[in-house]
Amino acid sequence: MNPEEINMKFEKAYELACQTDLKFAPDIMLHFYAYYKRATENNRFYTPTGDSDLRSAFKLNALLQVKNISSEEAKIRYIEMVEKYIGDI
């Protein structure tokens, strides 16, 4: 896929993920979160904020696991997760 195709599929994958009523285990949700943030943060490292220190710690750990992949790779992995857990794009 070229970058334009990846971006189009990523947008469709995000729409599917936002519209699903499926419930996922917390580790799957963290993967979705980390790949999405890495895909959309333009090489800056995103630090989660929120009321729960424990929740922020889990989010930060998920982000640390994907910090060395490119934005494009994060988009591809996000697309693959949507196709695996939600359905074809």
Backbone bond lengths (Angstrom), bond angles and torsions (degrees), N, CA, C in turn:
res aa  C-N    CA-C-N  psi(-1)  N-CA   C-N-CA  omega(-1)  CA-C   N-CA-C  phi
1 M - - - 1.456 - - 1.524 108.98 -
2 N 1.300 114.81 141.59 1.459 118.17 174.65 1.532 108.65 -86.81
3 P 1.340 117.92 167.51 1.472 120.41 -176.74 1.527 114.34 -55.94
4 E 1.317 117.22 -36.92 1.466 119.65 179.35 1.526 111.22 -65.53
5 E 1.334 116.79 -41.69 1.475 120.84 178.23 1.524 110.48 -65.47
6 I 1.329 116.24 -39.82 1.469 120.03 178.46 1.524 109.88 -61.66
7 N 1.326 117.40 -45.51 1.460 120.83 179.81 1.520 112.01 -61.78
8 M 1.314 117.28 -42.02 1.467 120.53 179.09 1.526 110.93 -64.86
9 K 1.335 116.82 -44.39 1.473 119.96 179.24 1.521 110.71 -66.52
10 F 1.322 116.92 -36.90 1.459 121.00 179.12 1.530 109.98 -62.85
11 E 1.313 117.44 -44.31 1.466 121.03 178.56 1.526 110.87 -61.46
12 K 1.329 117.04 -42.58 1.472 120.77 178.30 1.519 110.30 -65.54
13 A 1.334 116.84 -40.76 1.461 121.04 179.10 1.524 110.41 -62.56
14 Y 1.329 116.06 -42.47 1.464 119.99 179.26 1.527 110.63 -62.83
15 E 1.319 117.10 -42.80 1.465 120.64 177.73 1.525 111.42 -60.29
16 L 1.336 116.83 -44.52 1.469 120.48 178.05 1.524 111.12 -61.58
17 A 1.325 115.99 -43.73 1.465 120.27 -178.50 1.523 110.78 -64.14
18 C 1.312 117.14 -38.78 1.468 121.03 179.81 1.524 112.45 -69.22
19 Q 1.316 117.16 -29.69 1.462 121.31 -174.51 1.525 113.86 -93.44
20 T 1.315 117.61 -9.01 1.461 118.74 -175.76 1.526 112.02 -73.82
21 D 1.302 115.01 148.43 1.459 121.66 174.20 1.524 111.04 -100.78
22 L 1.319 116.51 1.57 1.461 120.66 -179.90 1.520 110.62 -66.86
23 K 1.308 115.88 146.92 1.467 122.10 177.24 1.520 108.01 -106.85
24 F 1.330 116.43 137.04 1.455 121.63 -177.81 1.518 110.60 -121.53
25 A 1.328 114.42 155.76 1.458 120.91 175.32 1.531 108.69 -63.64
26 P 1.329 116.93 152.68 1.469 119.62 -178.70 1.532 114.19 -55.71
27 D 1.324 118.21 -36.97 1.467 118.73 -179.37 1.526 111.42 -66.48
28 I 1.319 118.05 -35.44 1.468 121.76 177.07 1.523 109.29 -67.59
29 M 1.317 117.02 -44.23 1.466 120.80 178.07 1.529 111.36 -59.87
30 L 1.321 117.37 -39.04 1.460 120.54 178.44 1.525 111.65 -65.97
31 H 1.330 116.98 -36.29 1.455 119.80 176.05 1.533 110.82 -64.94
32 F 1.324 116.12 -45.72 1.463 119.55 175.89 1.540 109.86 -55.44
33 Y 1.311 115.55 -47.77 1.466 121.68 -178.53 1.531 111.48 -59.41
34 A 1.314 116.44 -49.86 1.464 120.59 -175.71 1.530 111.55 -65.43
35 Y 1.315 116.69 -44.57 1.467 119.00 179.06 1.526 111.09 -64.57
36 Y 1.319 117.12 -40.84 1.456 119.63 179.28 1.529 110.68 -63.54
37 K 1.316 116.69 -47.73 1.463 120.08 -179.27 1.519 111.16 -62.14
38 R 1.329 116.97 -43.25 1.475 120.42 179.79 1.527 110.29 -65.47
39 A 1.303 116.97 -36.59 1.462 121.26 -179.36 1.521 112.02 -69.43
40 T 1.313 117.66 -28.08 1.465 120.34 -171.94 1.522 114.73 -110.83
41 E 1.306 119.71 -0.58 1.465 121.23 -175.46 1.522 114.84 -96.43
42 N 1.327 119.62 4.88 1.467 122.93 174.30 1.532 114.39 50.61
43 N 1.310 115.79 53.69 1.464 124.05 174.51 1.521 115.13 66.10
44 R 1.292 117.97 8.64 1.462 120.19 171.14 1.511 107.03 -92.38
45 F 1.319 116.70 151.55 1.454 119.07 177.73 1.513 108.24 -90.51
46 Y 1.311 115.87 124.41 1.460 122.89 -177.93 1.520 108.90 -90.41
47 T 1.322 116.93 130.99 1.457 121.77 175.91 1.513 108.77 -108.46
48 P 1.329 116.93 120.52 1.466 119.38 -177.66 1.523 111.56 -68.15
49 T 1.313 115.01 148.23 1.458 120.88 174.79 1.513 107.87 -126.60
50 G 1.282 116.03 160.58 1.454 118.78 178.61 1.508 111.33 161.46
51 D 1.311 114.73 -179.92 1.456 120.65 -176.38 1.522 112.96 -79.75
52 S 1.294 117.78 -28.36 1.452 121.40 -173.57 1.524 111.33 -99.64
53 D 1.324 116.08 117.53 1.465 119.70 177.36 1.518 110.92 -63.60
54 L 1.317 117.59 -38.72 1.457 120.94 -179.78 1.522 111.00 -65.76
55 R 1.308 116.83 -44.59 1.459 120.70 178.44 1.532 110.19 -62.38
56 S 1.317 117.19 -44.30 1.465 121.01 178.24 1.519 111.33 -61.93
57 A 1.318 116.88 -36.62 1.465 120.58 178.99 1.529 110.82 -65.36
58 F 1.311 117.42 -41.69 1.467 120.57 177.64 1.526 110.83 -65.29
59 K 1.328 116.48 -41.49 1.463 120.15 178.40 1.530 110.61 -63.99
60 L 1.318 116.36 -44.70 1.461 120.07 179.70 1.522 110.97 -61.81
61 N 1.312 117.45 -41.64 1.464 121.09 177.39 1.525 111.07 -61.09
62 A 1.326 116.95 -42.78 1.472 120.56 178.59 1.525 110.52 -63.08
63 L 1.318 116.74 -40.67 1.461 120.64 178.95 1.532 111.59 -66.71
64 L 1.309 116.63 -38.47 1.469 119.83 178.20 1.522 111.60 -63.08
65 Q 1.315 116.79 -31.64 1.457 120.71 -179.93 1.531 112.71 -70.10
66 V 1.319 117.77 -21.74 1.468 120.04 -178.49 1.531 113.02 -113.48
67 K 1.317 117.52 9.17 1.463 119.58 -173.80 1.525 113.57 -66.34
68 N 1.315 118.44 -21.58 1.460 121.03 -176.91 1.529 113.93 -96.40
69 I 1.317 117.03 6.48 1.469 118.37 176.28 1.528 108.52 -101.57
70 S 1.305 115.70 155.31 1.462 120.68 -179.43 1.527 110.27 -75.48
71 S 1.304 114.60 163.99 1.454 120.46 175.69 1.526 110.33 -59.61
72 E 1.318 116.20 -41.34 1.469 120.43 179.50 1.521 111.52 -63.80
73 E 1.326 117.43 -43.00 1.465 120.98 177.92 1.525 110.52 -63.57
74 A 1.321 117.25 -39.09 1.464 120.81 177.75 1.522 110.74 -62.68
75 K 1.326 117.02 -39.65 1.469 120.42 176.99 1.517 110.92 -62.51
76 I 1.325 116.40 -43.93 1.468 120.48 179.67 1.525 110.61 -62.28
77 R 1.312 117.01 -44.45 1.473 119.85 179.73 1.526 111.56 -66.44
78 Y 1.316 117.07 -36.47 1.460 120.84 176.63 1.530 110.03 -63.08
79 I 1.323 115.81 -45.39 1.469 120.92 177.43 1.521 110.00 -58.48
80 E 1.328 117.06 -45.62 1.474 121.16 179.83 1.519 111.32 -61.37
81 M 1.333 117.52 -39.86 1.464 120.12 178.53 1.526 111.45 -65.45
82 V 1.321 116.59 -43.04 1.461 119.50 178.94 1.525 109.63 -61.06
83 E 1.325 116.22 -44.85 1.463 118.62 -179.98 1.529 112.06 -65.02
84 K 1.315 117.04 -34.19 1.470 120.54 179.78 1.521 112.15 -72.95
85 Y 1.331 117.49 -44.12 1.455 120.65 -171.75 1.523 115.02 -99.34
86 I 1.330 117.60 -22.27 1.465 119.57 -175.02 1.530 111.05 -115.60
87 G 1.311 118.33 -48.31 1.447 120.79 -179.93 1.516 111.69 152.87
88 D 1.314 115.32 169.55 1.452 120.61 -177.93 1.521 111.51 -64.43
89 I 1.292 113.33 148.30 1.470 120.86 180.00 1.518 108.31 -94.83
